[in-house]
Amino acid sequence: MTSLTLVRRIAARPSIVFDALVTAEGVRNWWGPDAGPVLLAEIDARVGGRFRVRFRQLNGDEHECSGEYLEMSPPERLVMTWRWLGGAEDPGESRLAFDLRPIPGGVELTLTHSRLHGEEQRQTHTDGWNGALDKLEAFLARVGAG
């Protein structure tokens, strides 16, 4: 098992960033590794609730993931399980955590994806999450959350 950690500084209040992580409307605007659309965002944002997101990449590939919310401490921490649905890309469940810390001018977001199944999966998730966090920052800048 392996993990990855990404840190971003975002010019937005922690509560605005947290809402983008736990609402279907927010997730539709940033989930996925490139500018491809989110096709489905089902969110039941509560401990024990579930999420399911399907997105299409620009190359036409579609991917779907789901999981259960394990911890919610708005606007500071979100922890959930993560699993690809279907196909060979699903090696099993992993864990995703978002920690938000207020900083001058915004928030420091730390994304930790743990219990990944090997170096190849760690690298593909690193690339994917970097793309998604780029989209999150752009979305928050567009809506004036800074």
HUUR-V460446 format. One record per backbone hydrogen bond with DSSP energy under -0.5 kcal/mol. CO is the residue of the C=O (numbers start at 0). NH is the residue of the N-H. If there is no record, write none. Layout:
# HUUR-V460446
co: {CO;CO}
nh: {NH;NH}
This chain:
# HUUR-V460446
co: {1;3;5;7;7;9;9;12;12;13;14;15;16;17;17;18;22;23;24;25;26;26;36;36;39;40;41;43;45;48;49;50;51;52;53;53;54;56;60;62;63;64;65;66;67;67;68;70;72;72;75;76;77;78;78;79;81;82;83;86;88;93;94;95;96;97;98;100;102;105;106;106;107;107;108;108;109;109;110;111;111;112;113;115;115;117;118;119;120;121;122;123;124;125;126;127;128;129;130;131;132;133;134;135;136;137;138;139;140;144}
nh: {115;112;110;9;108;11;106;15;16;17;18;19;20;20;21;22;26;27;28;28;29;30;38;55;53;42;51;45;48;68;43;66;41;64;38;39;62;59;56;54;84;52;82;50;69;80;47;78;75;76;99;72;97;69;70;95;93;65;85;89;90;81;113;79;111;77;109;107;105;102;9;108;100;109;7;110;98;111;5;96;113;3;94;1;117;121;122;123;124;125;126;127;128;129;130;131;132;133;134;135;136;137;138;139;140;141;142;144;143;12}
